[in-house]
Amino acid sequence: LKEKKLILGYNQKKLKYAHLFDNLFNFIFKPFGKNRNYPFLLPNLRKILVVQSHLIGDLIMSTPMLKALKMACPDAKIYLLANEFATELVKGLPYINEIIPMRFPWSTYDYSIGNLIRVIATVKKLRSKKFDLAIDAQIDMRNLFLMFLIGAKKRLGYDITGGRLFLTDIP
């Protein structure tokens, strides 16, 4: 209930549908899910994917998290999956090993067939990288689903807008 009060600025109608969708999925798939303990440990991580699907301000606000992540896991390779414009904004940051550009349909409003095919191709490419951890830098259920499709072993993010089913760890 407190979480719902914190996000009053969020589109209430979308949030209501997201929670309904999330509760339905959790009810249907609960018997198949794992009993999750949420202590999140960082050892032995080699490949970390950070998903930042929104625009410039959100990207800039996520850079301290990327730096802290690199400090916590100095041997891990950190990949940033972000919109195409991010390449120029964050290239040269020493704590990002690779920037993977993708035009996110839900932040650029580009649901064209060509873009959706490019998104599917990117997901296939990222699945082959076999990430140990994927982190949603934005509280967005669509990112959680994307991380699930990518197949990271651990998926960390908030479930405020739904998507608990797609996560392995919730802070």
N, C-alpha and C positions, 0 to 999 in steps of 0.2 A: 504494500500500500504506500509506503514512503517513497519507493522508486517511482510510482505513478505520479506522486505530487511533484517530484523533482523535474519531471519532463512536461510540465504544463504547456510549454512553448511548442512542443511537438504537435504535429497535426493529429488531433484527437481521434478523428475518424479512421485515419490510417493506422494509428496505434491500436485502436480497438480491434480492427480486423487482423492486425499482426498477432495480437494476443490470442484471439480466437483461433487463428490458423495454428499458432504454436501449441496451444492447449490440445487441439484436435490431434496434431501429429504426435505429441507426447503421449496422449491416451492410446493411440493406435499402436505406436511402436515401443512403448515402455517395456512390454515383455521381452523384446529383443535387445534392449539397450543394456549397457554396462552399469553397474552400481558405481557411481563416480565418487571418488574422494578428491577433494580439490586442493590438496597441498601441491603447489606447483614448484617443481625442481628444475634447475637449469643445467645440471652436469651432462656431459656427453652429447651436447648439441653441436652438430657440424654444419647443418644448413637450416637457416631461419628465413622464412618469408614474412614480410610485413606488408599488409594490404591497406593501402590508403587510396580510397576510390573518389574522394571528393576534391574540392578545388584548392586554389592556392593557399588560402588562409589555413585550412585544415592540414595541408601538407607541411607548411612552415611550423605549425604547432606540434607536429609529430616528430620533428627533428631531435628535440631533447630525449625523447623516448628511444630513438634509434641510437643515439650516442650512449645512453645508459645501458642499452642492450649489448652494445659492443664491449663496453667496460665489464659487464657481467659475464660475457661469453667471448673472451678475446680470440679464441681459436676458431670460432664459428664464422662461416661465410653468411653475410646478411644481404638478402635480396629485397629490393623494394619494388612491389607491383603498384604502379601508380599511373595516372593519366599521362598522356603523351607529353604535355607541357612540362612535366616534372623533370624530365631528363636534363633540360637546360638549367632548371632551378637548383637541383641538388647534386649535379655532377661535380666531382672533385671533393665531396665530403669523405673524409677518411674512414668513416665508420659504415659506409655502404659499399659492398663489394660489387654489386650489379644492380642496375636499374632496369626493370622490365616494363616497357610502356604498353599500355592497353587503353583503349577508349571504352570506359565503363558506360554501358547504355543508360544506367540509372543516374549518372551525374552529368552526362553530356546530352542526354535525351536523343541519342542516336540508336534507334532500334531497327535500323535498316538491315536487310538480309546480309549485305556485305560485311557490316560491322559485327553482326552476330556470328558469322562464319569466322571472322578474325578472333573473336572472343573464344570460340570453341577450339580453334587452333592453338591459342595461347594456353588454355587449360590443358590441352594434350601435351604441349611442350613442358609445362610446369609439372605435370604428373610424372614425367620421365625423370625429373630432378630428385624425386623422393625426399621431400623436406621432412626434417625431424620435428619442426614446429612452424606453425603459421599463426600470426597475430593479426587481429583486426584492429587497426589504428582508429577506426571510426565505428561508432555504435550503429551498425547497420546489418539487418538480417540477411540482406542480399550478399554482403561480403562473407558472412558466415557460411552461407550455402556455397559460395564460390570456393572457399577454403576446403569445404567438405568435398567438392568435386575434384579439387586439386589433389586430394588424398594425403595431406600431411598427417604424420603419426599423431601429433598433438595439435589441437586447435584451441587457441586461447582468445577469448573475447567476452564481452558483456552480452547478456540475453535480455536486456531491457526492452528491446523492440521485438522480441521473439527470437526463435532460432536455437533454443537450448539444445535441441536434438542434434544440431550440427557441430556442437562443441565437445571437447574432451575436458577442458578446464575453464572454470569461470572464476575470475578474481573476486 
